[in-house]
């Protein structure tokens, strides 16, 4: 079961129930991990990943809402804040299902697969609103990887939330399988990620992301991977990110490295 705080959003609660009961969607998460983890030695891209991304995405959404930021679907389509929140949630849970087919171009495959699933998850909506939510969710899916310019704040939230699932646990499978490239090693250095009100912490932006590292190698996750996802997300004006080393002594990740 995916657990998220639905708060007072009754529509989101209904959609969450539909997501958890949807056998095809749950099977696609399973198949995504078989393809990536078992066959390709990648990090988790199944239900655990989408649950984490969903929770991060909703937290980002609500922090931006508290800062009186207007969401794209509300601005252009006059949808409710509750509907905008559903767009973010569905973007988070559906963004990686294309990995069940192949890692390459998985964002495009996610769009194709999600098109068949979204009608089941949006039962009860009128045709116009269902169509708008569907297209906004599909925009978030196609844009969560680089290559497609993001045009909605909701899509940007999904992309940034996806990037923030970078704690060491995600890297353990490929690392312990012998992968010692900079992606695996740097991810192993990320101990914790915290989202806080930036204004309360003395920054000029509403969201402060603090990344706690056990080793300086983790800077690669922030300066390269996260920075790439944040750039062009439309969230740049609202997020400050800082990194700090946990304790005074850095932990050793590798004992040796051999090339050739």
DOVO-605157 format. One record per residue (C-alpha): chain; x, y, z. Coordinates in nm, 3 decimals, padded with zeros to 5 digits. Layout:
// residues N
+-------+---------+---------+---------+
: kette :       u :       v :       w :
+-------+---------+---------+---------+
:     A :       X :       Y :       Z :
...
+-------+---------+---------+---------+
// end
This chain:
// residues 260
+-------+---------+---------+---------+
: kette :       u :       v :       w :
+-------+---------+---------+---------+
:     A :  00.000 :  00.000 :  00.000 :
:     A :  00.118 :  00.350 : -00.083 :
:     A :  00.057 :  00.578 :  00.212 :
:     A :  00.038 :  00.955 :  00.172 :
:     A : -00.113 :  01.227 :  00.390 :
:     A : -00.435 :  01.317 :  00.205 :
:     A : -00.526 :  01.579 :  00.467 :
:     A : -00.866 :  01.731 :  00.381 :
:     A : -00.853 :  01.639 :  00.011 :
:     A : -01.134 :  01.386 : -00.026 :
:     A : -01.070 :  01.361 : -00.402 :
:     A : -00.708 :  01.265 : -00.339 :
:     A : -00.815 :  01.002 : -00.088 :
:     A : -01.045 :  00.847 : -00.349 :
:     A : -00.770 :  00.847 : -00.613 :
:     A : -00.522 :  00.697 : -00.365 :
:     A : -00.763 :  00.409 : -00.299 :
:     A : -00.799 :  00.353 : -00.673 :
:     A : -00.420 :  00.352 : -00.716 :
:     A : -00.365 :  00.096 : -00.441 :
:     A : -00.636 : -00.132 : -00.577 :
:     A : -00.531 : -00.109 : -00.942 :
:     A : -00.387 : -00.449 : -01.031 :
:     A : -00.240 : -00.344 : -01.366 :
:     A : -00.056 : -00.048 : -01.213 :
:     A :  00.080 : -00.255 : -00.926 :
:     A :  00.198 : -00.516 : -01.176 :
:     A :  00.375 : -00.248 : -01.381 :
:     A :  00.568 : -00.137 : -01.071 :
:     A :  00.671 : -00.498 : -01.016 :
:     A :  00.773 : -00.536 : -01.380 :
:     A :  00.971 : -00.211 : -01.367 :
:     A :  01.188 : -00.348 : -01.090 :
:     A :  01.233 : -00.682 : -01.261 :
:     A :  01.356 : -00.499 : -01.571 :
:     A :  01.581 : -00.249 : -01.393 :
:     A :  01.695 : -00.413 : -01.071 :
:     A :  01.705 : -00.782 : -01.165 :
:     A :  01.802 : -00.754 : -01.530 :
:     A :  02.001 : -00.431 : -01.548 :
:     A :  02.141 : -00.378 : -01.197 :
:     A :  01.978 : -00.038 : -01.153 :
:     A :  01.831 :  00.120 : -00.842 :
:     A :  01.472 :  00.065 : -00.728 :
:     A :  01.210 :  00.214 : -00.960 :
:     A :  00.910 :  00.025 : -00.827 :
:     A :  00.650 :  00.083 : -00.559 :
:     A :  00.897 :  00.190 : -00.289 :
:     A :  01.043 :  00.457 : -00.516 :
:     A :  00.708 :  00.596 : -00.627 :
:     A :  00.582 :  00.600 : -00.268 :
:     A :  00.882 :  00.807 : -00.162 :
:     A :  00.852 :  01.039 : -00.462 :
:     A :  00.477 :  01.082 : -00.400 :
:     A :  00.534 :  01.191 : -00.043 :
:     A :  00.814 :  01.430 : -00.138 :
:     A :  00.605 :  01.573 : -00.423 :
:     A :  00.306 :  01.639 : -00.200 :
:     A :  00.528 :  01.803 :  00.060 :
:     A :  00.678 :  02.031 : -00.206 :
:     A :  00.328 :  02.109 : -00.333 :
:     A :  00.202 :  02.204 :  00.010 :
:     A :  00.507 :  02.412 :  00.094 :
:     A :  00.461 :  02.607 : -00.228 :
:     A :  00.090 :  02.645 : -00.153 :
:     A :  00.175 :  02.785 :  00.189 :
:     A :  00.395 :  03.040 :  00.012 :
:     A :  00.092 :  03.142 : -00.200 :
:     A :  00.239 :  03.008 : -00.523 :
:     A : -00.022 :  02.963 : -00.798 :
:     A : -00.019 :  02.624 : -00.969 :
:     A : -00.040 :  02.600 : -01.346 :
:     A : -00.364 :  02.401 : -01.370 :
:     A : -00.533 :  02.654 : -01.143 :
:     A : -00.401 :  02.949 : -01.343 :
:     A : -00.481 :  02.827 : -01.692 :
:     A : -00.778 :  02.594 : -01.640 :
:     A : -00.926 :  02.726 : -01.315 :
:     A : -00.904 :  02.382 : -01.157 :
:     A : -00.918 :  02.354 : -00.780 :
:     A : -00.615 :  02.319 : -00.557 :
:     A : -00.737 :  01.967 : -00.478 :
:     A : -00.724 :  01.879 : -00.848 :
:     A : -00.376 :  02.028 : -00.884 :
:     A : -00.264 :  01.809 : -00.594 :
:     A : -00.405 :  01.503 : -00.770 :
:     A : -00.207 :  01.591 : -01.085 :
:     A :  00.112 :  01.596 : -00.879 :
:     A :  00.029 :  01.268 : -00.705 :
:     A : -00.059 :  01.084 : -01.025 :
:     A :  00.250 :  01.221 : -01.197 :
:     A :  00.458 :  01.080 : -00.912 :
:     A :  00.304 :  00.732 : -00.912 :
:     A :  00.300 :  00.689 : -01.291 :
:     A :  00.627 :  00.853 : -01.400 :
:     A :  00.840 :  00.536 : -01.409 :
:     A :  00.600 :  00.264 : -01.527 :
:     A :  00.758 :  00.274 : -01.875 :
:     A :  01.065 :  00.107 : -01.724 :
:     A :  00.864 : -00.215 : -01.733 :
:     A :  00.927 : -00.218 : -02.110 :
:     A :  01.278 : -00.069 : -02.127 :
:     A :  01.488 :  00.195 : -01.956 :
:     A :  01.556 :  00.373 : -02.284 :
:     A :  01.283 :  00.628 : -02.361 :
:     A :  01.089 :  00.506 : -02.057 :
:     A :  00.929 :  00.847 : -02.010 :
:     A :  00.756 :  00.815 : -02.348 :
:     A :  00.648 :  00.460 : -02.273 :
:     A :  00.510 :  00.577 : -01.938 :
:     A :  00.284 :  00.817 : -02.127 :
:     A :  00.148 :  00.536 : -02.345 :
:     A :  00.082 :  00.302 : -02.052 :
:     A : -00.064 :  00.576 : -01.831 :
:     A : -00.313 :  00.674 : -02.100 :
:     A : -00.485 :  00.338 : -02.050 :
:     A : -00.476 :  00.355 : -01.669 :
:     A : -00.580 :  00.713 : -01.595 :
:     A : -00.950 :  00.666 : -01.688 :
:     A : -00.975 :  00.404 : -01.413 :
:     A : -00.814 :  00.635 : -01.156 :
:     A : -01.026 :  00.940 : -01.245 :
:     A : -01.373 :  00.787 : -01.233 :
:     A : -01.633 :  01.036 : -01.117 :
:     A : -01.482 :  01.337 : -01.290 :
:     A : -01.670 :  01.515 : -01.568 :
:     A : -01.525 :  01.474 : -01.917 :
:     A : -01.362 :  01.817 : -01.934 :
:     A : -01.187 :  01.798 : -01.597 :
:     A : -01.080 :  01.436 : -01.654 :
:     A : -00.927 :  01.534 : -01.989 :
:     A : -00.741 :  01.830 : -01.841 :
:     A : -00.603 :  01.629 : -01.548 :
:     A : -00.499 :  01.353 : -01.788 :
:     A : -00.306 :  01.585 : -02.018 :
:     A : -00.141 :  01.763 : -01.724 :
:     A : -00.034 :  01.429 : -01.574 :
:     A :  00.102 :  01.311 : -01.909 :
:     A :  00.299 :  01.635 : -01.938 :
:     A :  00.457 :  01.558 : -01.600 :
:     A :  00.547 :  01.207 : -01.715 :
:     A :  00.712 :  01.307 : -02.042 :
:     A :  00.903 :  01.591 : -01.871 :
:     A :  01.043 :  01.408 : -01.569 :
:     A :  01.360 :  01.333 : -01.765 :
:     A :  01.566 :  01.592 : -01.951 :
:     A :  01.486 :  01.660 : -02.313 :
:     A :  01.135 :  01.800 : -02.280 :
:     A :  01.093 :  02.161 : -02.156 :
:     A :  00.867 :  02.177 : -01.850 :
:     A :  00.570 :  02.408 : -01.887 :
:     A :  00.380 :  02.349 : -01.563 :
:     A :  00.473 :  02.385 : -01.200 :
:     A :  00.307 :  02.051 : -01.126 :
:     A :  00.543 :  01.875 : -01.370 :
:     A :  00.837 :  02.054 : -01.213 :
:     A :  00.737 :  01.927 : -00.871 :
:     A :  00.731 :  01.568 : -00.997 :
:     A :  01.071 :  01.606 : -01.161 :
:     A :  01.234 :  01.758 : -00.851 :
:     A :  01.069 :  01.506 : -00.617 :
:     A :  01.203 :  01.224 : -00.833 :
:     A :  01.553 :  01.370 : -00.805 :
:     A :  01.526 :  01.400 : -00.427 :
:     A :  01.490 :  01.024 : -00.383 :
:     A :  01.868 :  00.987 : -00.367 :
:     A :  01.937 :  00.850 : -00.020 :
:     A :  02.190 :  00.571 :  00.019 :
:     A :  01.927 :  00.297 :  00.030 :
:     A :  01.853 :  00.338 : -00.342 :
:     A :  02.215 :  00.267 : -00.432 :
:     A :  02.270 : -00.042 : -00.219 :
:     A :  02.163 : -00.299 : -00.478 :
:     A :  02.397 : -00.188 : -00.761 :
:     A :  02.675 : -00.095 : -00.514 :
:     A :  02.681 : -00.433 : -00.342 :
:     A :  02.658 : -00.599 : -00.682 :
:     A :  02.994 : -00.440 : -00.761 :
:     A :  02.896 : -00.111 : -00.925 :
:     A :  03.148 :  00.150 : -00.809 :
:     A :  03.091 :  00.428 : -01.060 :
:     A :  03.040 :  00.784 : -00.940 :
:     A :  02.661 :  00.748 : -00.947 :
:     A :  02.659 :  00.453 : -00.705 :
:     A :  02.939 :  00.582 : -00.481 :
:     A :  02.795 :  00.933 : -00.452 :
:     A :  02.448 :  00.798 : -00.375 :
:     A :  02.593 :  00.582 : -00.097 :
:     A :  02.720 :  00.903 :  00.064 :
:     A :  02.371 :  01.057 :  00.101 :
:     A :  02.252 :  00.985 :  00.455 :
:     A :  01.944 :  01.205 :  00.485 :
:     A :  01.735 :  01.466 :  00.305 :
:     A :  01.522 :  01.719 :  00.490 :
:     A :  01.269 :  01.969 :  00.352 :
:     A :  01.206 :  02.274 :  00.567 :
:     A :  01.052 :  02.620 :  00.547 :
:     A :  01.335 :  02.827 :  00.405 :
:     A :  01.204 :  03.156 :  00.538 :
:     A :  01.213 :  03.019 :  00.892 :
:     A :  01.576 :  02.918 :  00.837 :
:     A :  01.690 :  03.257 :  00.713 :
:     A :  01.688 :  03.196 :  00.336 :
:     A :  01.505 :  03.406 :  00.079 :
:     A :  01.319 :  03.111 : -00.072 :
:     A :  01.025 :  02.916 :  00.077 :
:     A :  01.184 :  02.568 :  00.050 :
:     A :  01.516 :  02.468 :  00.205 :
:     A :  01.652 :  02.125 :  00.112 :
:     A :  01.927 :  02.004 :  00.345 :
:     A :  02.126 :  01.700 :  00.231 :
:     A :  02.334 :  01.525 :  00.498 :
:     A :  02.638 :  01.342 :  00.362 :
:     A :  02.873 :  01.086 :  00.511 :
:     A :  03.134 :  01.160 :  00.243 :
:     A :  03.209 :  01.451 :  00.010 :
:     A :  03.147 :  01.223 : -00.287 :
:     A :  02.779 :  01.294 : -00.232 :
:     A :  02.828 :  01.643 : -00.372 :
:     A :  02.807 :  01.483 : -00.717 :
:     A :  02.444 :  01.390 : -00.647 :
:     A :  02.365 :  01.755 : -00.579 :
:     A :  02.590 :  01.951 : -00.812 :
:     A :  02.539 :  01.727 : -01.111 :
:     A :  02.231 :  01.505 : -01.089 :
:     A :  01.997 :  01.716 : -00.874 :
:     A :  02.107 :  02.043 : -01.033 :
:     A :  02.025 :  01.898 : -01.375 :
:     A :  01.673 :  01.806 : -01.262 :
:     A :  01.614 :  02.140 : -01.088 :
:     A :  01.727 :  02.344 : -01.388 :
:     A :  01.426 :  02.423 : -01.603 :
:     A :  01.181 :  02.277 : -01.352 :
:     A :  01.020 :  02.619 : -01.281 :
:     A :  01.101 :  02.556 : -00.912 :
:     A :  01.436 :  02.735 : -00.915 :
:     A :  01.293 :  03.056 : -00.762 :
:     A :  01.155 :  02.863 : -00.467 :
:     A :  01.428 :  02.618 : -00.360 :
:     A :  01.758 :  02.655 : -00.177 :
:     A :  01.969 :  02.341 : -00.138 :
:     A :  02.256 :  02.295 :  00.104 :
:     A :  02.481 :  02.000 :  00.189 :
:     A :  02.663 :  01.921 :  00.509 :
:     A :  02.892 :  01.641 :  00.626 :
:     A :  02.754 :  01.430 :  00.910 :
:     A :  03.008 :  01.459 :  01.194 :
:     A :  03.367 :  01.576 :  01.177 :
:     A :  03.513 :  01.268 :  01.006 :
:     A :  03.410 :  01.149 :  00.664 :
:     A :  03.319 :  00.781 :  00.629 :
:     A :  03.509 :  00.569 :  00.380 :
:     A :  03.288 :  00.422 :  00.109 :
:     A :  03.545 :  00.235 : -00.101 :
:     A :  03.854 :  00.046 :  00.009 :
:     A :  04.004 :  00.036 : -00.339 :
:     A :  03.921 :  00.108 : -00.702 :
:     A :  04.074 : -00.065 : -01.002 :
:     A :  04.047 :  00.042 : -01.366 :
:     A :  04.141 : -00.208 : -01.633 :
+-------+---------+---------+---------+
// end
